[in-house]
Amino acid sequence: MDLEALKRQAAARALEDVRDGMKLGLGTGSTARHFVDLLGERVRAGLSVICVPTSEATRAQAESCGIKLTTLDETPQLDLTVDGADEVDGALNLIKGAGGALLWEKIVASASARMTVIADQTKWVDALGLRYPLPIEVMPFGLGATRQAIARTLQSAGCPAELVRREGKGGLAFVTDGGHWIIDAKCQRIPDAVRLAAALKGIAGVVEHGLFIGLASKVILADPAGVRVIERPAGR
């Protein structure tokens, strides 16, 4: 079974938790696209939901599917966000942001009572940073100083990394929907994701980072043998 089929299986399982009248956050990325497509089918069949997209790309897809949209200004509390992840560890902490929407994704997830992560088996890791770089969203102003501060912080956290400014079309800097740039930190392994997340937030010039700590309440992993559901224990 190919990865796209696995992603769609995970998305279909997440859709089982959606009920009429829910307020949903819609994630961004290749796996989240499957969820939006399947949700659109349910909406056209009569399901009534209202959704907040986490990127302009997801907004355009949801609109094309006939899904009713709102904003966090109009609907500041959501029932559930369904999104993908680049990496998931055993504590259900995540690396997200390969698609460049990490800031909006984190805002929407934080406004939700629950967050369900949908992924194929390749996203499950023993430690964050093993397969994907850590995206760090930064202000363009003062980038040199911000990069140096990020490098020092990563070194102190035990995960020195190569820092690469993400590029978009024509070799220009990739620009997020919020107008910022992204530095991808190739950490190899992050020994203490909780500590690093707090330290990065303290750097002037860092807008947000791709460590999602304590936000995922459920992870749905699909592999050729079937779908596995891992839930965060109550109170954690």
N, C-alpha and C positions, 0 to 999 in steps of 0.2 A: 504494500500500500504506500502511495507517495505521500509526501509531507502535507500537501494541500488537502488531501482527503482526510488526514489525521486532524488537521486544524478544523476542518468542517465538522468532524465528529465532536470535537471539544465544544465548538460553538453551539451545535445542536443540543448537547447536554446542558449547557448554560441556559439555553432558551426555556428549558423545562421549569426553571425557577421564576420565570416572568409571569406575572398575573395582570389581569385587566385593571387599569387605573394606575399602574405603577409610574413612578418618575425615575427615569433611567439615565445613567451616564454612558455614552457610547465611546469606546476606545478608538485608538488609531493604530494602523499597521495591518500586516497581511492576515493575521488570525482574526483580528477585530472586524476586518472587512467581511469575513464569512458570517459573523454574528449579525452584522447590520443587514446583510442580504436576507438571512433567514428571518430576522425580525420583520423586515419589510413584507415578506410573504405572509406572516401572521397578521400584520396590520391590514393588508389587503383582504384578508379573510375575516376581518372584523375586530381584531384585538385593538383596544384603546390604551395607548401609552403616550407619554410625552417625554422627550429626550433632550439632553444637553450633549452636543458633540465636543470632542476634545481637540479638534483641528478643523481647519477649513476644508481639508480633503474629506474628512468624515461628514462634515456638514453637507457637502455637495452630494456625497453618496446617499446619505439619509434622505435628503430632499428628493433625489431621483427615485427612491424607493417608496415615497409617499408617507414617510414617518413624520409625525408632528414634532416640531422642535421648539425649544424655549431657551432661556439663558439662566445663569445662576443669579442674576439680578432679579429676574421674575420668579424663579423657583430655586431658592437658595439651599433647600434640603432635598436630597434625592434618596430613593429607596435602595438603589443598587447601581453599581457601575460594573460593566463587563469590558475587560480589556485584555490584551496580550501582554507578554513580557519577553525580554531577551534572555534573562536567566532567572531561575527560581531556586532558592536553597531550602534546606530542610526546615528552617524556621519560618518559611513562607515570606522571606524578604526577597526583594526583586532588584534586578537592574532593568531599567526601561529607558527608552529614548533613542533607539536606533532610527526611528522614523522622524525624530526631531520635535516631537510634541510633548516632551516630558513635563514642562511647566504646566501646560493646560491639563494634561492627564493627572498630575498630582493635585491640582486645585479641585478638579471634579471628583477624584477619588476621596479626597479629604472631606468633601461635602456630602458624601454618601454614607448611609447607614452600614452598607456592606459593599465589599469589592470582590468580585469573582474574576480570577485570572484563568484564561484559556490558553492552552499551549500544546505543542506536540512534545514527545518524549525527549527531544534533543535539548530542550530548555532547562531540564532539571540538572542541577550541578551540586557537587559536594561543597563548594565555596564560591561565592560571587567573584567575578573577574576572570574566571578560568578561560572562558571562550569569547566573551565580548568586552570591548572597551567600555569604560564608564563615561557616559556623556555628562558634561558639565556646561550648563548654559551660562553665558557670560555677557557682560556689557562690552560692546566694541571699544568704548573709551578706556584708555589705560590698560589695554590688553597685555602689554609686556609685563607690567607690574603684577597684574592678576595672575598671569602664568607662573611667575616666580613664586608667588604666594601659594598657588596650588601645588607646585612641585615640592615646596618645603613641607606642606601639610601631608602630602602623600608619603614623603620620605619618613616623616615622624610617625605616621600610622603603619609603617612597616610594609608599604607597597609602593616603592619608587616606580615611576611610570614614564614612558615616552608620551609626550603631550603633542597632539596633532590637531590643528585647526581644521574642522570639517569643511570640505569644499562643496560648492554647488555647481551650477552650470558655468561653463567657461573658465573654470579654475577660480572663480570668485568665492568669497566666504558664503557658506550656507547660512541663510537667514531664517530664523524661526518665525512662526505666525505672530509672535510677540515682538519681533524686530531685533532679536538678539542673535549672537553667534554661539557656536558650540565647540568646546574643546573636548576631544575624545582622549581619555587617559587609559593607556594600555597597561593595566595594573598587574596582569597575570593572575594574581590571587590577592583577595582582600581579607586579611586576618580578622578584622573586627569592623564589620560594616556599620554597626550602630555608632561606634566611636568616630569613624570617618565621616559619616553623614552629618554629625553634629559639628565636626571641625570645618568641613567645607562650607557650611552655612554661615560661618563666622568670617569668611573672607570677603572684604569689600570688592565689588565687581562681579562676584558670583551671584547670579540670579536664582538658580536652582540646580540641583544635581539629579542624576538618574537612580539614586538609591531610594527605593520605596520601602521604608521600615515600618512594620506593624500595620500596614494598610490592607493587605490582602486577607480576607476572611476565609476564602476557599480557593483552591487551585484545582482545575480540571485538566488532567494530562491524558492525552490520547497516544496510544501506541498500537502496533499491529494486533496485540492480544486483546485490546479493548480500551475502555475509558476508566481511569482511576480518579477518584475524588479525594482530595486531602483537605481537611478543614482545620482551622486554627482552634485549639482548645479554648473553651469558655474562660474568659478572664485574662487571656494573654493577648 
